[in-house]
Amino acid sequence: MNKDVLENWNGHGSIGALGQTYVYRALSDYGYGDTAFGIFTAEGYPGYKWQFEKLKATTLWERKGVWDPELDPEGRNPAGRSLNHPFHSGYDGWFYEGLGGIRPLADNPGYQHFELAPVFVKGLDWVETSYKTGYGTIVSNWQRNDDTFEWQFEVPNNSTAKVSLPGKPTQIYKTGKYRLSFSL
């Protein structure tokens, strides 16, 4: 999948609407978080960046690239189909589960016990995520400072977090606010 995105699609997503939900997490879970994030910033057609900058889209279109405003500046042949198609936004879950690392545990639904395993991608200097659960709000915020990271996270009342960082042993954290500094 990583090879397909990079070599066959020049860094763009090579999946349809149904694959949007899974591709980002699959890439980052197998060590290709930078590729997953790169899909959002890849230059040219048919990328998100191209859609928003060249087509001046303010939403996700059902069919990217079917209308070029430079070839039709008066809008006589508009893009057609849905110009607000959130079905293509499967990446939003990855913002929480990947970049923020807030993940449910399969054997413990409801986020009383959950995992924190953020993906620290190149191209981002900080991430702020939170997720409201029945036990309180889970927070996971990180910032890059040259070669080190500052990660702040919160575990709600009556909850535990299985905290995973690349190359470090997994630890369990109980209710509280934490700040970790580390290098990767």
C-alpha positions as CSV (number, residue, x, y, z in Angstrom):
1,M,0.0,0.0,0.0
2,N,2.8,2.4,0.9
3,K,4.6,1.7,-2.4
4,D,1.4,2.1,-4.3
5,V,0.7,5.6,-2.8
6,L,4.3,6.8,-3.3
7,E,5.2,5.2,-6.7
8,N,2.0,4.8,-8.6
9,W,0.0,7.8,-7.2
10,N,2.8,10.3,-6.5
11,G,1.9,10.5,-2.8
12,H,-1.9,10.8,-3.4
13,G,-4.4,8.4,-1.9
14,S,-5.0,5.4,-4.1
15,I,-8.3,4.3,-2.5
16,G,-11.9,5.0,-3.0
17,A,-14.5,6.3,-0.5
18,L,-14.7,3.0,1.3
19,G,-10.9,2.7,1.8
20,Q,-10.7,6.2,3.3
21,T,-11.7,4.9,6.7
22,Y,-8.8,2.4,6.8
23,V,-5.9,3.5,4.7
24,Y,-4.4,6.2,7.1
25,R,-4.5,3.9,10.2
26,A,-3.1,1.0,8.2
27,L,-0.3,3.0,6.8
28,S,0.7,4.5,10.2
29,D,0.3,1.2,12.1
30,Y,2.9,-0.4,9.8
31,G,5.3,2.5,10.1
32,Y,4.3,4.7,7.3
33,G,2.7,7.6,9.2
34,D,4.6,10.1,7.1
35,T,3.0,8.6,3.9
36,A,-0.5,8.8,5.6
37,F,0.0,12.4,6.4
38,G,1.6,13.2,3.0
39,I,-1.7,12.3,1.3
40,F,-3.1,15.5,2.7
41,T,-0.3,17.7,1.4
42,A,0.7,16.0,-1.9
43,E,1.0,18.5,-4.8
44,G,-1.1,18.3,-7.9
45,Y,-4.1,16.4,-9.1
46,P,-6.1,14.6,-7.5
47,G,-5.0,15.8,-4.1
48,Y,-6.8,17.5,-1.3
49,K,-4.4,20.4,-1.6
50,W,-5.1,20.7,-5.3
51,Q,-8.9,20.6,-4.6
52,F,-8.8,23.4,-2.1
53,E,-6.2,25.6,-3.7
54,K,-6.9,25.2,-7.5
55,L,-10.6,24.5,-7.4
56,K,-11.2,26.8,-4.5
57,A,-13.3,24.0,-2.9
58,T,-14.4,24.6,0.7
59,T,-15.8,21.1,1.1
60,L,-14.9,17.6,-0.1
61,W,-16.4,17.0,-3.6
62,E,-17.8,13.7,-4.7
63,R,-15.6,13.8,-7.8
64,K,-12.4,15.7,-7.6
65,G,-11.2,17.2,-10.9
66,V,-14.3,17.0,-13.0
67,W,-14.4,20.7,-13.3
68,D,-11.6,23.2,-13.8
69,P,-12.4,26.8,-13.0
70,E,-9.6,28.0,-15.3
71,L,-11.2,26.3,-18.2
72,D,-14.7,27.4,-17.2
73,P,-14.4,30.7,-15.3
74,E,-18.1,31.5,-15.7
75,G,-19.2,28.3,-14.2
76,R,-21.3,27.2,-17.2
77,N,-20.3,23.5,-16.7
78,P,-20.1,23.2,-12.9
79,A,-18.6,20.2,-11.2
80,G,-21.9,18.4,-10.9
81,R,-22.8,15.8,-8.4
82,S,-22.3,16.5,-4.7
83,L,-20.0,19.4,-3.7
84,N,-20.3,18.5,-0.1
85,H,-19.5,14.8,0.2
86,P,-18.3,14.0,3.7
87,F,-18.3,10.3,2.7
88,H,-14.7,11.0,1.5
89,S,-13.6,12.2,4.9
90,G,-12.6,8.9,6.4
91,Y,-9.4,10.4,7.5
92,D,-11.0,12.4,10.3
93,G,-10.9,9.3,12.6
94,W,-7.2,9.0,11.9
95,F,-6.7,12.5,13.3
96,Y,-7.8,11.2,16.6
97,E,-6.6,7.6,16.5
98,G,-3.3,8.3,14.5
99,L,-2.0,11.8,15.1
100,G,-3.5,12.1,18.6
101,G,-3.2,8.3,19.3
102,I,-6.5,8.1,21.2
103,R,-7.6,4.5,20.5
104,P,-10.3,2.2,21.9
105,L,-9.2,-1.2,23.1
106,A,-11.0,-4.0,21.3
107,D,-11.6,-5.9,24.6
108,N,-12.8,-2.9,26.5
109,P,-15.3,-0.6,24.5
110,G,-16.4,2.7,26.0
111,Y,-13.0,4.2,26.6
112,Q,-12.8,3.3,30.3
113,H,-9.6,1.6,29.4
114,F,-8.0,2.8,26.2
115,E,-4.7,3.2,24.3
116,L,-2.7,6.3,23.7
117,A,-0.3,5.7,20.8
118,P,0.3,8.9,18.7
119,V,2.0,9.0,15.4
120,F,4.7,11.7,15.3
121,V,4.8,12.6,11.6
122,K,7.3,14.8,9.7
123,G,5.6,18.0,8.5
124,L,3.7,18.6,11.7
125,D,5.1,20.5,14.7
126,W,2.2,20.1,17.0
127,V,-1.1,18.2,17.5
128,E,-4.0,18.9,19.8
129,T,-6.7,16.3,20.2
130,S,-9.4,15.5,22.7
131,Y,-12.2,13.0,22.9
132,K,-15.2,13.2,25.2
133,T,-16.2,9.9,26.8
134,G,-18.7,8.8,29.5
135,Y,-15.8,9.0,32.0
136,G,-14.5,12.4,31.0
137,T,-12.4,13.9,28.3
138,I,-9.3,12.2,27.0
139,V,-6.6,14.7,25.9
140,S,-3.5,14.1,23.8
141,N,-1.4,17.1,22.7
142,W,2.1,16.9,21.5
143,Q,4.7,19.4,20.2
144,R,8.0,19.0,18.4
145,N,10.9,21.0,19.6
146,D,13.9,20.3,17.3
147,D,14.8,16.7,18.2
148,T,12.6,16.3,21.2
149,F,8.8,16.0,21.8
150,E,6.7,17.3,24.6
151,W,3.6,15.2,25.1
152,Q,0.8,16.1,27.4
153,F,-2.1,13.8,28.0
154,E,-5.0,13.4,30.4
155,V,-6.6,10.2,31.6
156,P,-10.2,10.8,32.9
157,N,-11.6,9.6,36.2
158,N,-11.9,5.9,36.8
159,S,-10.0,5.2,33.6
160,T,-6.6,3.8,32.6
161,A,-4.5,4.3,29.5
162,K,-2.1,1.9,27.9
163,V,0.6,4.3,26.7
164,S,2.7,3.3,23.7
165,L,5.6,5.2,22.3
166,P,7.9,4.0,19.4
167,G,10.8,2.1,20.8
168,K,9.7,2.3,24.4
169,P,8.0,-0.2,26.7
170,T,4.2,0.1,27.0
171,Q,3.1,1.5,30.4
172,I,-0.3,1.8,32.1
173,Y,-1.3,5.3,33.4
174,K,-4.2,5.9,35.8
175,T,-6.4,8.9,36.2
176,G,-4.4,12.2,35.9
177,K,-2.6,14.7,33.8
178,Y,0.9,13.8,32.5
179,R,3.7,15.4,30.6
180,L,6.5,13.4,28.9
181,S,9.6,14.7,27.2
182,F,11.4,12.3,24.9
183,S,13.4,11.9,21.6
184,L,12.6,9.6,18.8
